[in-house]
Amino acid sequence: MNRNETLWGTHTVCAYGGIFLESRGYGLDLVASGTEGTVTINGSINVQMVSGTGVIAVASSEDSNTICISAGEEGMIKQVVGSPMVGAMISMEPELITISVGAEGEGSSISMTPESITFKVADVTFSMTPEGINEVVDDTTRSNTPAGHVLEAADGSFEVTPAAISLEAPTIEITGDGMITMEGAIVNVN
């Protein structure tokens, strides 16, 4: 059965029980068009939108108001503002939260998993894990772990561990305005 009605002016449906609308066809559209088109869904205690395991729920009580967005165990929640691929975005997956703005490889982002937090701005990366901290700036890397501190840049490296300090590079310069002291049981200078 197809039935179309055009109503002019304001139209109200009032029921002193529940109202149930069900579409067994392609779906249900609520549309408010025109210069002042507004759709308002109002529930004095709770409003829910549900699709599969995804839920948006707005609840109200005397003490507080709550908005809950759930995508289920395998889903994803995204909020995007601005131009696609370069605007601000917040993405949540079961074990990953990402906040980003700007084009990939040029913009900035923060990613968090149960085991790491990574900050990234263009080609600069700073990450923290239970094993330590790692920084990357172009071809320079620095890591700080319980085993020690390592700085690597181009062909050189500087490593500090509980047992030793190691410095490797094609050229090593040691200068000082005052005094440079080298002490040890054996000091070997070649």
Backbone as JSON, one array per atom type, in Angstrom:
{
  "sequence": "MNRNETLWGTHTVCAYGGIFLESRGYGLDLVASGTEGTVTINGSINVQMVSGTGVIAVASSEDSNTICISAGEEGMIKQVVGSPMVGAMISMEPELITISVGAEGEGSSISMTPESITFKVADVTFSMTPEGINEVVDDTTRSNTPAGHVLEAADGSFEVTPAAISLEAPTIEITGDGMITMEGAIVNVN",
  "N": [[0.84, -1.17, 0.0], [0.71, 2.1, -0.98], [0.8, 5.33, 0.21], [0.44, 8.71, 0.19], [0.51, 11.78, 1.84], [-0.06, 15.22, 1.98], [0.43, 17.76, 4.17], [-0.52, 20.92, 5.31], [0.81, 23.55, 7.22], [1.22, 23.33, 10.81], [1.44, 20.08, 12.22], [0.34, 17.71, 14.51], [0.82, 14.68, 16.25], [-0.54, 12.94, 18.83], [-0.25, 10.66, 21.47], [-1.45, 8.72, 24.15], [-0.09, 6.58, 24.97], [2.39, 4.37, 23.76], [4.19, 5.12, 20.69], [4.88, 3.46, 17.77], [6.92, 3.22, 15.05], [7.5, 1.49, 12.15], [9.43, 0.44, 9.46], [9.24, -1.74, 6.88], [10.41, -1.79, 4.54], [12.74, -0.07, 2.6], [13.73, 1.68, 4.54], [13.52, 4.3, 7.07], [12.91, 7.66, 6.86], [13.52, 10.73, 8.36], [12.94, 13.95, 7.67], [13.66, 17.35, 7.61], [13.19, 19.97, 5.76], [13.86, 23.03, 3.97], [14.16, 26.54, 4.8], [14.44, 26.66, 7.54], [14.94, 24.09, 8.52], [14.77, 21.64, 10.93], [15.39, 18.79, 12.9], [14.26, 17.4, 15.78], [14.86, 15.22, 18.37], [13.58, 14.12, 21.26], [13.79, 12.94, 24.49], [12.64, 12.51, 27.74], [14.14, 11.08, 29.61], [15.88, 9.23, 28.27], [17.5, 8.8, 25.13], [18.08, 6.85, 22.33], [20.07, 5.72, 19.58], [20.38, 3.01, 17.53], [22.26, 0.66, 15.7], [22.95, -2.39, 14.59], [25.64, -3.46, 16.51], [26.36, -0.98, 17.22], [25.83, 1.98, 19.13], [24.37, 5.05, 20.04], [23.76, 6.8, 22.82], [21.88, 8.96, 24.83], [21.48, 10.08, 27.99], [19.61, 11.24, 30.8], [19.54, 12.47, 34.11], [18.67, 13.47, 37.49], [21.1, 14.06, 38.7], [23.17, 14.03, 36.74], [24.12, 14.28, 33.23], [24.56, 12.07, 30.5], [26.42, 11.09, 27.67], [26.83, 8.45, 25.56], [28.78, 6.73, 23.29], [29.04, 3.89, 21.47], [30.75, 1.38, 19.69], [30.73, -1.32, 19.72], [32.52, -4.49, 20.19], [34.31, -4.84, 18.04], [34.2, -2.56, 16.53], [34.57, 0.88, 15.24], [35.0, 4.27, 16.14], [34.71, 7.45, 14.81], [35.51, 10.89, 14.69], [35.39, 13.69, 12.72], [36.57, 16.78, 11.51], [36.67, 19.45, 9.25], [38.52, 19.56, 6.12], [38.5, 16.55, 4.15], [40.97, 14.05, 4.86], [42.88, 15.95, 5.68], [41.87, 17.46, 7.7], [41.0, 17.82, 11.23], [40.94, 14.85, 13.24], [39.58, 12.33, 15.31], [40.0, 9.06, 16.17], [38.8, 5.98, 17.32], [39.5, 2.71, 18.15], [39.19, -0.78, 19.19], [41.74, -1.27, 20.48], [43.26, 1.01, 19.99], [43.76, 4.47, 19.95], [43.63, 7.38, 18.1], [44.6, 10.67, 17.5], [44.6, 13.21, 15.19], [45.81, 15.78, 12.93], [46.07, 17.48, 9.87], [47.77, 16.66, 6.77], [48.74, 13.27, 6.06], [52.0, 12.33, 7.01], [52.81, 14.96, 6.95], [51.34, 16.39, 8.79], [50.34, 16.36, 12.29], [50.17, 13.9, 14.96], [48.81, 11.87, 17.6], [49.09, 8.73, 18.92], [47.73, 6.03, 20.74], [48.13, 2.95, 22.33], [47.51, -0.08, 24.25], [50.15, -0.62, 24.97], [51.82, 1.48, 24.17], [52.58, 4.99, 23.56], [52.61, 7.33, 21.04], [53.94, 10.24, 19.68], [53.77, 12.34, 16.88], [55.1, 14.58, 14.54], [55.19, 15.67, 11.39], [58.18, 14.48, 10.15], [59.21, 13.86, 12.61], [59.35, 11.83, 15.44], [58.24, 10.69, 18.6], [58.21, 8.23, 20.94], [56.82, 6.23, 23.57], [57.19, 3.29, 25.43], [56.75, 0.3, 27.46], [59.36, -0.62, 27.44], [60.96, 1.64, 27.14], [61.99, 4.92, 25.93], [61.84, 6.34, 22.7], [63.19, 8.39, 20.17], [62.96, 9.97, 17.0], [64.45, 11.97, 14.63], [64.62, 13.0, 11.54], [67.5, 11.56, 10.27], [68.49, 10.98, 12.73], [68.5, 9.2, 15.74], [67.38, 8.53, 19.04], [67.45, 6.63, 21.95], [66.21, 5.64, 25.11], [66.53, 3.4, 27.53], [66.19, 0.84, 30.12], [68.6, -0.5, 29.75], [70.35, 1.42, 28.9], [71.43, 4.55, 27.35], [71.2, 5.61, 24.07], [72.44, 7.37, 21.33], [72.22, 7.98, 17.96], [73.52, 9.32, 15.03], [73.75, 9.94, 11.69], [76.85, 8.77, 10.74], [77.79, 8.36, 13.28], [77.79, 7.44, 16.81], [76.67, 7.49, 20.22], [76.83, 6.0, 23.28], [75.57, 5.23, 26.44], [75.84, 3.1, 29.07], [75.16, 1.09, 32.04], [77.65, -0.11, 32.4], [79.58, 1.07, 30.69], [80.79, 3.84, 28.65], [80.41, 4.62, 25.34], [81.76, 5.94, 22.4], [81.51, 6.56, 19.06], [82.63, 7.59, 15.9], [83.49, 9.0, 12.67], [85.13, 11.25, 13.02], [86.24, 12.57, 16.06], [85.94, 15.14, 18.29], [87.36, 16.75, 21.04], [87.14, 19.38, 23.08], [88.01, 22.09, 25.23], [87.79, 24.95, 27.31], [89.04, 25.11, 29.67], [90.33, 22.63, 31.46], [90.87, 19.3, 30.39], [90.33, 16.16, 31.6], [91.4, 12.85, 31.81], [90.95, 9.85, 33.34], [91.82, 6.67, 34.7], [92.35, 3.14, 35.24], [93.74, 2.1, 33.12], [94.68, 4.14, 30.55], [94.36, 4.62, 27.23], [95.54, 6.09, 24.41], [95.52, 6.34, 21.05]],
  "CA": [[0.0, 0.0, 0.0], [1.38, 3.38, -1.02], [-0.11, 6.4, 0.58], [1.13, 9.98, 0.39], [-0.34, 12.86, 2.3], [0.58, 16.52, 2.13], [-0.24, 18.53, 5.21], [-0.08, 22.31, 5.35], [0.78, 24.08, 8.58], [1.75, 22.45, 11.85], [0.66, 18.86, 12.4], [0.74, 17.04, 15.75], [0.25, 13.38, 16.58], [-0.41, 12.77, 20.27], [-0.75, 9.37, 21.92], [-1.29, 8.53, 25.6], [0.61, 5.3, 25.09], [3.59, 4.44, 22.93], [4.05, 5.19, 19.24], [5.88, 2.6, 17.17], [6.99, 3.35, 13.6], [8.35, 0.44, 11.6], [9.5, 0.37, 8.01], [9.67, -3.07, 6.43], [10.95, -1.59, 3.19], [14.13, 0.37, 2.53], [14.15, 2.41, 5.74], [12.66, 5.36, 7.58], [13.58, 8.95, 6.75], [12.96, 11.92, 8.99], [13.55, 15.04, 6.93], [13.13, 18.7, 7.81], [13.85, 20.77, 4.73], [13.43, 24.42, 3.95], [15.14, 27.48, 5.35], [14.6, 26.45, 8.98], [14.75, 22.65, 8.73], [15.35, 21.11, 12.16], [14.8, 17.56, 13.43], [14.53, 17.3, 17.21], [14.44, 13.97, 19.02], [13.62, 14.5, 22.67], [13.31, 11.97, 25.46], [12.86, 13.12, 29.06], [15.12, 10.31, 30.36], [16.86, 8.52, 27.47], [17.34, 8.73, 23.68], [19.08, 5.92, 21.78], [20.1, 5.34, 18.18], [21.03, 1.7, 17.52], [22.41, -0.02, 14.43], [23.81, -3.54, 14.89], [26.18, -3.32, 17.87], [26.65, 0.44, 17.44], [24.8, 2.68, 19.91], [24.55, 6.4, 20.58], [22.75, 6.93, 23.87], [21.9, 10.2, 25.61], [20.67, 9.81, 29.19], [19.5, 12.38, 31.7], [19.03, 12.21, 35.45], [18.75, 14.67, 38.32], [22.49, 14.32, 39.07], [24.09, 14.24, 35.63], [23.73, 13.9, 31.88], [25.58, 11.19, 29.95], [26.36, 10.73, 26.25], [27.65, 7.25, 25.36], [28.89, 6.27, 21.91], [29.67, 2.57, 21.5], [30.8, 0.71, 18.39], [30.85, -2.76, 19.92], [33.86, -5.03, 20.43], [35.18, -4.78, 16.85], [33.88, -1.38, 15.74], [35.42, 2.06, 15.23], [34.31, 5.54, 16.28], [35.5, 8.53, 14.23], [35.01, 12.26, 14.65], [36.2, 14.39, 11.73], [36.2, 18.17, 11.27], [37.53, 20.05, 8.24], [38.64, 18.89, 4.82], [38.88, 15.14, 4.24], [42.38, 13.67, 4.83], [43.77, 16.95, 6.27], [41.22, 18.08, 8.85], [41.2, 17.18, 12.53], [40.24, 13.58, 13.36], [39.77, 11.45, 16.46], [39.59, 7.71, 15.79], [38.91, 5.02, 18.42], [39.3, 1.3, 17.85], [39.28, -1.49, 20.46], [43.03, -1.13, 21.16], [44.01, 2.12, 19.4], [43.15, 5.79, 19.89], [44.47, 8.27, 17.31], [44.18, 12.06, 17.31], [45.49, 13.72, 14.15], [45.41, 16.94, 12.14], [47.01, 17.7, 8.78], [47.97, 15.55, 5.83], [49.62, 12.2, 6.55], [53.4, 12.6, 6.72], [53.08, 16.39, 7.11], [50.63, 16.89, 9.96], [50.75, 15.83, 13.59], [49.26, 12.9, 15.48], [49.09, 11.16, 18.85], [48.49, 7.39, 18.88], [47.88, 5.35, 22.02], [47.71, 1.56, 22.42], [47.77, -0.51, 25.63], [51.58, -0.75, 25.22], [52.65, 2.59, 23.69], [52.06, 6.3, 23.18], [53.5, 7.88, 20.02], [53.69, 11.6, 19.22], [54.43, 12.48, 15.58], [54.92, 15.82, 13.81], [55.91, 15.48, 10.13], [59.12, 13.36, 10.22], [59.73, 13.76, 13.98], [58.56, 10.88, 16.22], [58.61, 10.45, 20.0], [57.33, 7.15, 21.41], [57.07, 5.64, 24.89], [56.71, 1.93, 25.63], [57.3, -0.22, 28.71], [60.8, -0.82, 27.28], [61.69, 2.9, 27.2], [61.61, 6.07, 25.1], [62.56, 6.39, 21.43], [62.98, 9.61, 19.4], [63.51, 9.96, 15.66], [64.42, 13.25, 13.94], [65.3, 12.71, 10.28], [68.35, 10.37, 10.37], [69.02, 10.91, 14.09], [67.63, 8.48, 16.68], [67.82, 8.47, 20.43], [66.62, 5.73, 22.76], [66.52, 5.62, 26.53], [65.95, 2.17, 28.08], [66.93, 0.42, 31.31], [69.94, -0.95, 29.35], [71.22, 2.57, 28.65], [71.01, 5.66, 26.51], [71.91, 5.51, 22.8], [72.19, 8.43, 20.35], [72.83, 7.66, 16.68], [73.31, 10.35, 14.03], [74.57, 9.67, 10.5], [77.84, 7.7, 10.93], [78.3, 8.35, 14.64], [76.9, 7.01, 17.89], [77.09, 7.74, 21.59], [76.06, 5.05, 24.08], [75.86, 5.21, 27.87], [75.23, 1.95, 29.75], [75.69, 1.0, 33.4], [79.02, -0.62, 32.41], [80.55, 1.8, 29.88], [80.39, 4.91, 27.75], [81.02, 4.33, 24.05], [81.63, 7.03, 21.44], [82.03, 6.15, 17.76], [82.38, 8.52, 14.8], [84.68, 9.16, 11.83], [85.96, 12.27, 13.66], [85.8, 12.9, 17.42], [86.62, 16.33, 18.79], [87.21, 17.05, 22.46], [87.71, 20.71, 23.33], [87.63, 22.68, 26.51], [88.47, 26.21, 27.61], [89.83, 24.89, 30.88], [91.14, 21.43, 31.52], [90.23, 18.03, 30.06], [90.98, 15.14, 32.41], [91.06, 11.46, 31.53], [91.49, 9.03, 34.42], [91.44, 5.28, 34.65], [93.44, 2.2, 35.52], [94.51, 2.11, 31.89], [94.24, 5.15, 29.59], [95.02, 4.3, 25.98], [95.28, 7.06, 23.36], [96.27, 5.95, 19.85]],
  "C": [[0.89, 1.24, 0.0], [0.38, 4.46, -0.68], [0.73, 7.64, 0.86], [0.12, 11.01, 0.85], [0.49, 14.12, 2.38], [-0.23, 17.31, 3.13], [0.34, 19.93, 5.19], [-0.2, 22.81, 6.78], [1.37, 23.06, 9.55], [0.83, 21.26, 12.03], [1.2, 18.13, 13.63], [0.04, 15.7, 15.85], [0.5, 13.18, 18.06], [-1.01, 11.41, 20.66], [-0.5, 9.27, 23.41], [-0.78, 7.13, 25.9], [1.87, 5.44, 24.27], [3.23, 4.62, 21.47], [5.2, 4.37, 18.65], [5.8, 2.79, 15.66], [7.93, 2.28, 13.1], [8.27, 0.48, 10.09], [10.0, -1.01, 7.64], [10.18, -3.0, 4.99], [12.39, -1.13, 3.3], [14.58, 1.11, 3.77], [13.14, 3.46, 6.13], [13.45, 6.66, 7.52], [12.8, 9.99, 7.53], [13.67, 13.09, 8.35], [12.86, 16.34, 7.3], [13.87, 19.57, 6.81], [13.28, 22.18, 4.76], [14.47, 25.29, 4.64], [15.36, 27.29, 6.84], [14.4, 24.98, 9.34], [15.49, 22.17, 9.97], [14.63, 19.82, 12.52], [15.22, 17.48, 14.88], [13.99, 15.97, 17.71], [14.63, 14.21, 20.5], [13.04, 13.38, 23.52], [13.59, 12.52, 26.85], [13.89, 12.36, 29.89], [16.21, 9.74, 29.46], [16.49, 8.61, 26.0], [18.44, 7.82, 23.17], [18.92, 5.8, 20.28], [20.93, 4.06, 18.12], [21.09, 1.18, 16.09], [23.4, -1.16, 14.64], [24.3, -3.44, 16.32], [26.55, -1.87, 18.18], [25.5, 1.15, 18.13], [25.27, 4.1, 20.2], [23.41, 6.59, 21.57], [22.96, 8.24, 24.61], [20.95, 9.97, 26.77], [20.7, 11.02, 30.1], [18.98, 11.9, 33.05], [19.13, 13.5, 36.25], [20.2, 15.05, 38.6], [23.4, 14.65, 37.9], [23.44, 13.89, 34.3], [24.88, 13.09, 31.29], [25.33, 10.99, 28.46], [27.32, 9.56, 26.06], [27.6, 6.88, 23.88], [29.65, 4.95, 21.94], [29.62, 1.95, 20.11], [30.94, -0.79, 18.53], [32.3, -3.19, 20.06], [34.81, -4.87, 19.25], [35.0, -3.49, 16.06], [34.9, -0.27, 15.85], [34.53, 3.29, 15.38], [35.23, 6.62, 15.72], [34.75, 9.85, 14.38], [35.94, 13.02, 13.72], [35.65, 15.8, 11.56], [37.16, 18.71, 10.22], [37.57, 19.22, 6.98], [39.03, 17.42, 5.0], [40.39, 14.96, 4.09], [43.33, 14.71, 5.4], [43.16, 17.62, 7.49], [41.52, 17.32, 10.13], [40.36, 15.91, 12.61], [40.59, 12.91, 14.68], [39.2, 10.1, 16.05], [39.82, 6.78, 16.97], [38.58, 3.63, 17.92], [39.48, 0.53, 19.15], [40.61, -1.34, 21.19], [43.9, -0.03, 20.56], [43.18, 3.39, 19.43], [44.12, 6.68, 19.13], [43.82, 9.64, 17.22], [45.13, 12.64, 16.28], [44.91, 14.97, 13.51], [46.48, 17.17, 11.09], [47.17, 16.46, 7.93], [48.94, 14.53, 6.41], [51.05, 12.45, 6.1], [53.79, 14.06, 6.87], [52.45, 16.94, 8.38], [51.16, 16.29, 11.25], [49.71, 14.83, 14.08], [49.75, 12.39, 16.83], [48.36, 9.82, 18.74], [48.76, 6.69, 20.2], [47.32, 3.94, 21.9], [47.91, 1.14, 23.88], [49.26, -0.55, 25.97], [52.42, 0.44, 24.78], [51.85, 3.87, 23.51], [53.07, 6.88, 22.21], [53.01, 9.26, 19.61], [54.44, 11.76, 17.9], [54.07, 13.84, 14.99], [55.8, 15.73, 12.57], [56.85, 14.28, 10.26], [59.72, 13.17, 11.61], [58.79, 12.86, 14.78], [59.14, 10.72, 17.61], [57.67, 9.38, 20.51], [57.8, 6.62, 22.75], [56.43, 4.27, 24.94], [57.2, 1.46, 26.99], [58.81, -0.45, 28.65], [61.6, 0.47, 27.35], [61.13, 3.95, 26.26], [62.46, 6.05, 23.84], [62.18, 7.67, 20.69], [63.62, 9.46, 18.04], [63.33, 11.35, 15.06], [65.27, 13.07, 12.68], [66.16, 11.45, 10.43], [69.01, 10.25, 11.74], [68.02, 10.19, 14.98], [68.25, 8.5, 18.06], [66.88, 7.55, 21.18], [67.14, 5.72, 24.18], [65.78, 4.43, 27.13], [66.68, 1.83, 29.36], [68.36, -0.05, 30.98], [70.89, 0.21, 29.08], [70.59, 3.59, 27.74], [71.85, 5.61, 25.24], [71.47, 6.66, 21.9], [72.94, 8.06, 19.08], [72.47, 8.75, 15.69], [74.28, 10.1, 12.88], [75.53, 8.52, 10.77], [78.34, 7.59, 12.36], [77.28, 7.86, 15.64], [77.53, 7.3, 19.23], [76.21, 6.86, 22.46], [76.54, 5.1, 25.53], [75.11, 4.04, 28.47], [75.74, 1.93, 31.18], [77.16, 0.57, 33.45], [80.02, 0.26, 31.67], [79.91, 2.97, 29.15], [81.14, 4.67, 26.45], [80.72, 5.48, 23.1], [82.29, 6.58, 20.14], [81.64, 7.17, 16.72], [83.62, 8.6, 13.94], [85.65, 10.19, 12.41], [85.38, 12.56, 15.02], [86.62, 14.09, 17.88], [86.32, 16.49, 20.27], [87.9, 18.39, 22.69], [87.25, 21.2, 24.67], [88.41, 23.96, 26.73], [89.37, 26.05, 28.83], [90.68, 23.65, 30.74], [90.29, 20.23, 31.11], [91.01, 16.95, 30.79], [90.49, 13.77, 31.97], [91.72, 10.62, 32.6], [91.02, 7.59, 34.24], [92.62, 4.4, 34.98], [94.35, 2.11, 34.31], [93.9, 3.17, 30.99], [95.04, 4.92, 28.33], [94.61, 5.34, 24.95], [96.14, 6.66, 22.17], [96.34, 7.1, 18.88]]
}
